[in-house]
Structure formats: structure tokens, C-alpha cells
């Protein structure tokens, strides 16, 4: 009995293999044929059945043969979408853009121009990585809005642009914070100020302005007394601006303390300089010390365990 069942199961499996082999054989024969019309119809059929890999292979075979023919518009449209469905966004955006450039009067030109930009959006990485594709996505989406200002897709394109800008803000914040983390305080101050200049309405504004006070204070603290009065003065200026702008901030107590510490630092620097005023050797020593500390700070920025990414 078991032998009979095994024979039946083996026969069934053999039949399935024959059927599968036959289907594959038919597909390979179709690919190798010169029947372009049949191959085209099969490609559309595979596409509609969501077998995008087979559809794409057939469309690739036909792309040169159909160039300049009336059917080419449909072919290149499906060709672009097959790449998109397979998540090959680099190829898809090329073919969507190529379609829009080749058939600018087509009813599908607007859609393909949007999809080309959307593929850049899909390829935009998380905020910790290089944001080149994010910038390109913003440019492409803005171009779409400029070309089709009355399109129903404008609202969605604008929303996508805002999402991408939020990502760039996060990237700028993380880069600046990384300078702080590795102890390159002067670079941190500059990076926070640049980020706030580029994104004045960023959700990180309060945090970055507070960290600017911290970074400037640490930079001042690590400086020679010859430069501390000026640098602590800048920390006081950042603190005053923060205290006035964010009176209810969770960092308000720390900001007030940093201001007090900076004021104390100014007084201490003045006393040290007053004591060294009549000693040229001591003044030269203080100046040299500042140069050494600046070099060390620069070395930390270049050779720290982590360095800010682009």
C-alpha cells in the first residue's frame, strides 16, 4: 500500500516538474523568437499578472525593435513601471524621465515626470547617510510643480518636499551634534549656527541654540586666558539670546548657569592678564598655549573616533 502511495506521489511530482519545465521552455522560446507582436502581448500579460521580472525581460528585448513605432509609447511606459515595481528606482527614474522627454505631449507625460521625481524620493536614504539623492529629489519635485502648477499631484509633491527638507534638517543637526560629541567645540558652534541659518524654523532650533551655548562655553574654557574674555563674552551673548527667546525652556536653568560660569570666566581671565601684563614672557607663553590648544582641537576634529558625515 505504501509503495503504491509513494508511486502516486512520485508521479504527481514528476507531472508538476514536467508542467513547470514546459512553461519555462515556452517562455524561453518566446524570448528567443522574432514574433514581436506576440512577445509584446505576453509582456503586457505578465505585467498585469504582476510577474514584473518576466515582463521586464520581454520589454527589454523589444525596446530597440519598437523604437520609432506607434506602439513604442505604451512599451516604454510599461517598461518604466516594471522597473519601478521591482524597486529598481535608479532605472525607473531614468525611464520615466526619458518617457516625459520623448513624449512631452502625451497624456502620460505629467505622470511620468512626477514618477521620475518620486523615484528620487524613494531612493532618499535615512538622515545619517549622504543626502545627495534627497537634494536631487527636492529639485525634481520642485521642477514638477513649476512645470505643472495646476496638477492634482502638486499637493502631494509639496508634502514630499517638506518631508525631504525635514530630513535635511535632521542631517544638519546630527552633523553639528557629532562635532560636540568628539570635542571639536569651535566646529560645533559653527555647525549649529550654519544649521540654524539654513533652517531657521527647524524643530531642533531650541536644542541647537542651547548646545551652541554649551559648545562656546567649552571652547572658551579650553582656551588660553589671552582669548577667554572675548570667547566667554560670545557664550554670554548666546546665553542671553536663548534666555530671552525660550524663557520656559527645559534648559533654562542650565543656560542661566552657563551664563554665570562664563561671566566668572571673564573675570578670571581679566585677573590673569592683569597679573601678566608686565611680563612679556608670560604673555608669549599664554599665546603659545592657545596655539597648541587650537591645534589639538583641530586634530580631534580630523582624527576623532567619529567624524561628521556629508
C-alpha positions in Angstrom: 0.0 0.0 0.0 2.8 2.4 1.0 4.6 1.5 -2.2 1.6 2.4 -4.2 1.2 5.7 -2.5 4.8 6.5 -3.0 4.4 5.7 -6.7 1.4 8.1 -6.9 3.2 10.9 -5.1 6.3 10.5 -7.3 4.2 10.5 -10.4 2.4 13.7 -9.3 5.7 15.4 -8.6 7.1 14.3 -11.9 4.0 15.8 -13.6 4.4 19.1 -11.8 8.0 19.2 -12.9 7.1 18.5 -16.5 4.5 21.3 -16.5 6.9 23.7 -14.9 9.6 22.8 -17.4 7.2 23.2 -20.2 6.2 26.7 -19.1 9.8 27.7 -18.7 10.5 26.3 -22.1 7.7 28.2 -23.7 8.8 31.4 -22.1 12.4 30.9 -23.3 11.2 30.1 -26.8 9.1 33.3 -26.7 12.1 35.3 -25.7 14.2 33.9 -28.5 11.5 34.4 -31.1 11.2 37.2 -33.6 7.4 37.5 -33.1 7.5 41.0 -31.7 3.7 41.3 -31.5 3.3 38.1 -29.6 6.2 39.0 -27.3 4.7 42.4 -26.7 1.3 41.0 -25.7 2.9 38.4 -23.5 4.9 41.2 -21.7 1.7 43.1 -21.0 0.1 39.9 -19.8 3.0 39.2 -17.4 2.9 42.8 -16.2 -0.8 42.6 -15.4 -0.2 39.3 -13.6 2.4 41.1 -11.5 5.2 38.9 -12.9 7.4 42.0 -13.4 10.7 40.2 -13.9 9.4 38.3 -17.0 7.6 41.4 -18.3 10.8 43.5 -18.0 12.9 40.9 -19.8 10.5 41.0 -22.7 10.2 44.7 -22.7 14.0 45.0 -22.8 14.1 42.7 -25.8 11.5 44.9 -27.6 12.8 48.3 -26.6 15.2 48.7 -29.7 12.8 46.9 -32.1 9.9 49.2 -31.3 11.8 52.5 -31.2 10.1 55.0 -33.5 6.9 52.8 -33.9 3.4 53.8 -32.7 3.5 51.1 -30.0 6.7 52.4 -28.5 4.9 54.9 -26.2 2.9 52.1 -24.4 6.0 49.9 -24.4 8.3 52.5 -22.7 5.5 53.4 -20.2 5.2 49.8 -19.1 9.0 49.4 -19.2 9.4 52.2 -16.7 6.8 50.9 -14.4 8.2 47.4 -14.5 11.5 48.7 -13.1 9.6 50.7 -10.5 7.6 47.7 -9.4 10.8 45.8 -9.0 12.1 48.6 -6.8 14.9 49.5 -9.2 14.3 53.2 -8.6 17.5 54.3 -10.4 16.5 52.6 -13.6 12.8 53.6 -13.2 13.5 57.3 -12.8 15.7 57.3 -15.9 13.0 55.6 -18.0 10.2 57.8 -16.5 12.2 60.9 -17.3 13.1 59.6 -20.7 9.4 59.0 -21.4 8.4 62.5 -20.4 11.2 64.0 -22.5 10.5 61.8 -25.6 6.7 62.2 -25.4 6.1 65.7 -23.9 2.6 65.9 -25.4 1.5 62.5 -24.1 -1.3 62.4 -21.6 1.1 60.3 -19.5 4.0 62.9 -19.6 2.9 64.6 -16.4 2.5 61.3 -14.6 6.0 60.1 -15.7 7.6 63.4 -14.8 6.1 63.0 -11.3 7.2 59.4 -11.0 10.8 60.3 -12.0 10.9 62.7 -9.1 9.2 60.2 -6.8 11.8 57.6 -7.6 14.4 60.1 -6.3 12.2 60.4 -3.2 12.2 56.6 -2.8 16.0 56.5 -3.1 16.5 59.2 -0.4 18.3 57.4 2.5 17.9 57.9 6.2 19.2 61.1 7.8 22.5 59.5 9.0 23.7 58.9 5.4 24.7 61.1 2.5 21.8 63.2 1.3 22.7 63.8 -2.4 19.5 62.0 -3.6 17.4 63.9 -1.1 18.6 67.2 -2.6 18.0 65.8 -6.1 14.5 64.7 -5.1 13.7 68.2 -3.9 14.9 69.7 -7.1 13.0 67.2 -9.2 9.7 67.6 -7.3 10.1 71.4 -7.4 10.6 71.2 -11.2 7.4 69.1 -11.5 5.5 71.8 -9.5 6.9 74.5 -11.8 6.0 72.6 -15.0 2.5 71.5 -13.8 1.4 74.1 -11.3 -2.3 73.1 -11.8 -1.7 69.4 -11.4 -3.6 67.5 -8.8 -0.3 66.0 -7.8 1.1 69.4 -6.7 -0.2 69.0 -3.1 1.4 65.6 -2.7 4.7 66.9 -4.3 4.8 69.8 -1.8 4.2 67.4 1.1 7.1 65.2 -0.2 9.4 68.2 -0.4 8.6 69.1 3.2 9.4 65.5 4.3 12.8 65.8 2.5 13.6 69.1 4.0 12.8 67.7 7.4 15.4 65.0 6.7 18.0 67.6 5.7 17.3 69.5 8.9 17.9 66.3 10.9 21.1 65.7 9.0 22.4 69.2 9.8 21.5 68.7 13.5 23.2 65.3 13.7 26.4 66.6 11.9 26.7 69.6 14.3 26.0 67.4 17.4 28.7 65.0 16.2 31.3 67.8 16.4 30.1 68.3 20.0 30.4 64.6 20.7 34.0 64.4 19.5 35.0 67.5 21.4 35.6 69.8 18.5 33.7 72.7 20.1 34.5 75.5 17.8 33.4 73.4 14.8 30.2 72.6 16.7 29.4 76.2 17.3 29.9 77.0 13.6 27.9 73.9 12.5 25.0 74.8 14.8 25.0 78.4 13.6 25.0 77.3 10.0 22.2 74.8 10.5 20.1 77.5 12.3 20.8 79.9 9.4 19.8 77.4 6.8 16.7 76.1 8.7 15.5 78.9 10.9 12.2 77.2 11.5 13.6 73.8 12.3 12.1 71.7 15.2 15.7 71.4 16.5 16.1 75.2 17.0 15.8 75.3 20.8 18.1 72.3 21.3 20.7 73.6 18.9 20.7 77.1 20.4 21.2 75.6 23.8 24.0 73.3 22.6 25.6 76.4 21.0 26.0 77.9 24.4 27.5 74.7 25.8 29.9 74.4 22.9 31.0 78.0 23.1 31.5 77.7 26.8 33.6 74.6 26.5 35.6 76.2 23.7 36.2 79.3 25.9 37.1 77.1 28.9 39.8 75.2 26.9 41.2 78.5 25.6 44.2 80.4 26.9 43.3 83.4 29.3 44.6 85.6 26.5 41.4 84.8 24.4 39.0 83.8 27.1 37.4 87.2 27.7 36.3 87.5 24.1 35.2 83.9 23.8 33.3 83.8 27.1 31.7 87.0 26.0 30.3 85.2 23.0 29.0 82.4 25.2 27.2 85.1 27.4 25.7 86.6 24.2 24.4 83.2 23.1 23.0 82.6 26.6 21.3 86.0 26.7 19.7 85.3 23.4 18.5 81.9 24.5 17.1 83.1 27.8 15.1 85.8 26.1 13.8 83.6 23.4 13.0 80.5 25.4 12.1 81.6 29.0 10.1 78.4 29.6 12.7 76.0 28.1 13.6 72.8 29.9 17.2 74.1 29.6 16.6 77.5 31.1 18.3 76.6 34.4 21.4 75.2 32.7 21.5 78.2 30.3 21.5 80.6 33.3 24.2 78.6 35.0 26.4 78.7 31.8 26.0 82.4 31.7 27.1 82.8 35.3 30.1 80.5 34.7 31.0 82.4 31.6 30.9 85.7 33.5 33.1 84.2 36.1 35.4 83.0 33.4 35.7 86.6 32.0 36.6 87.9 35.5 39.2 85.2 36.0 40.8 85.9 32.6 41.0 89.6 33.3 42.8 88.9 36.6 45.3 86.5 35.0 46.0 89.0 32.2 46.3 91.9 34.6 48.9 89.9 36.6 50.8 89.0 33.4 50.6 92.5 31.9 54.1 93.4 32.9 55.7 90.1 32.0 56.2 89.7 28.2 57.5 86.2 28.6 54.3 85.1 30.4 52.2 86.8 27.7 54.1 84.9 24.9 53.6 81.7 26.9 49.9 82.3 27.0 49.7 83.0 23.3 51.7 79.8 22.5 49.4 77.8 24.8 46.4 79.0 22.8 48.0 78.0 19.5 48.7 74.5 20.9 45.2 74.0 22.1 43.8 75.2 18.8 46.0 72.6 17.0 44.8 69.9 19.4 41.2 70.9 18.8 41.7 70.7 15.1 43.3 67.2 15.4 40.3 66.0 17.3 38.0 67.1 14.5 40.1 65.4 11.9 41.1 62.2 13.7 38.4 61.6 16.3 36.8 58.2 16.5 33.9 59.6 14.5 33.8 62.4 12.0 30.7 64.3 10.8 29.4 62.8 7.5 28.4 64.8 4.5 
